[in-house]
Amino acid sequence: VMVCFDWYFPESARTLALKGADVIAHPSNLVLPHCPDAMPVRARENHVFTITANRHGTEEKEGETLSFIGMSEVCGPTGSILTRAPQTEDTVEVVTFDPLAARDRDINAYNDVLADRCPDTYRSEAAAARNGAAQEGATSDSSTRAA
């Protein structure tokens, strides 16, 4: 399961795929317009089905009006949109698919979306980024204290 804003982070879907997910359920209260375009990409880059259940309409919260984008959708492992709801109507759709189709992670005869990754490279880059952020935070903390 990816919840709401998790769609924005590619590692959310990738982690679920690495743990063996064939289908990613994505319950949401989406207000940003880009998710319906991102989820087919998340499905394709991980060879999984994605099911985004969103709402439409508006809601007042703390003096702010939130406008939900609707557009619930089901995407296939090739990034195809199997169905997409409209922005402004209640919709019930039935989509039939074989979740086992997601287990073929091959892009072609030579490439597998999960097996061909280079996680050692990512780990070293992530560690360097964390160390840089930690050093930057320490610098800004000390300069804040000095002021």
C-alpha positions in Angstrom: 0.0 0.0 0.0 1.1 3.5 -0.9 -0.9 6.2 0.9 -1.8 9.5 -0.8 1.4 11.6 -1.3 3.6 8.5 -1.4 3.1 8.6 -5.2 5.6 11.5 -5.4 8.5 9.4 -4.2 9.7 6.8 -6.7 11.3 4.7 -3.9 7.9 4.0 -2.4 6.7 2.0 -5.3 10.2 0.5 -5.9 10.4 -0.7 -2.3 7.0 -2.4 -2.6 8.1 -4.1 -5.9 11.3 -5.3 -4.4 9.3 -6.8 -1.5 7.3 -8.8 -4.1 4.2 -6.6 -4.7 2.4 -7.4 -7.9 -0.3 -4.9 -7.2 0.1 -1.6 -5.3 -3.1 -0.2 -3.8 -3.0 3.6 -3.5 -5.9 5.1 -1.4 -5.7 8.9 -1.7 -7.1 12.4 -1.1 -5.2 14.0 -4.0 -5.2 17.7 -4.6 -2.1 18.0 -6.8 -2.8 17.4 -10.5 0.3 15.3 -11.4 -0.5 12.0 -9.7 -2.6 10.6 -12.6 0.4 11.1 -14.8 2.9 9.7 -12.4 1.2 6.4 -11.5 1.5 4.9 -15.0 5.2 5.7 -14.7 5.4 4.0 -11.3 3.6 1.0 -12.7 5.9 0.7 -15.7 9.2 1.4 -13.9 8.4 -1.4 -11.4 6.3 -3.7 -13.6 3.4 -3.7 -11.2 -0.3 -3.0 -11.4 -1.4 0.2 -9.5 -4.8 1.0 -8.2 -5.4 4.6 -7.2 -8.7 5.3 -5.4 -9.2 9.1 -5.1 -12.1 11.4 -4.3 -13.4 14.5 -6.0 -15.1 17.6 -4.9 -14.1 20.2 -2.3 -13.7 20.4 1.4 -13.2 23.3 3.8 -10.3 22.7 6.2 -9.0 25.4 8.6 -10.3 28.2 6.4 -8.8 26.7 3.2 -10.7 25.1 0.4 -9.2 21.8 -0.8 -10.2 20.7 -4.3 -9.8 17.0 -4.9 -8.9 15.9 -8.4 -10.8 12.7 -8.8 -9.3 10.6 -11.6 -9.0 7.3 -9.8 -7.2 4.9 -12.1 -5.9 1.4 -12.6 -2.6 1.0 -14.4 -0.9 -2.1 -15.9 2.7 -3.2 -15.6 3.5 -1.7 -19.0 2.3 1.7 -17.8 -1.0 1.4 -19.7 -4.0 3.1 -18.1 -6.6 0.3 -17.9 -9.3 2.7 -16.6 -9.5 6.2 -15.3 -12.5 7.9 -13.6 -13.6 11.4 -14.5 -12.6 14.4 -12.3 -16.0 15.3 -11.1 -18.3 12.2 -11.0 -18.8 9.3 -8.7 -17.7 6.3 -10.6 -17.6 2.5 -10.1 -15.4 0.5 -12.5 -14.7 -3.2 -12.7 -11.3 -4.0 -14.1 -10.2 -7.6 -14.6 -6.5 -8.4 -14.8 -4.1 -11.2 -13.9 -1.8 -10.0 -11.1 0.7 -12.7 -12.0 1.3 -10.8 -15.2 3.3 -8.3 -13.1 5.8 -11.0 -12.2 7.5 -10.9 -15.6 9.9 -8.0 -14.8 11.6 -8.3 -18.2 11.7 -5.2 -20.3 13.2 -7.3 -23.1 15.2 -10.4 -23.5 18.2 -8.7 -21.9 16.9 -6.4 -19.2 14.9 -7.0 -15.9 13.6 -3.9 -14.1 14.6 -5.1 -10.7 17.5 -7.5 -11.3 19.5 -5.0 -13.4 19.6 -2.3 -10.7 23.0 -1.3 -9.1 22.0 -0.8 -5.4 25.7 -0.6 -4.3 26.0 2.6 -6.3 22.8 4.0 -4.9 23.9 3.2 -1.3 27.1 5.2 -1.7 25.3 8.1 -3.3 22.6 8.1 -0.6 25.3 7.9 2.1 27.2 10.9 0.5 23.9 12.9 0.3 23.1 12.1 4.0 26.5 13.1 5.1 26.4 16.3 3.1 23.0 17.1 4.6 24.2 16.3 8.1 27.2 18.6 7.6 25.1 21.4 6.2 22.6 21.1 9.0 25.4 21.2 11.6 26.8 24.3 9.9 23.5 26.1 9.8 22.7 25.1 13.4 26.0 26.5 14.6 25.6 29.7 12.7 22.1 30.1 14.0 23.4 29.6 17.6 26.2 32.2 17.0 23.7 34.8 15.8 
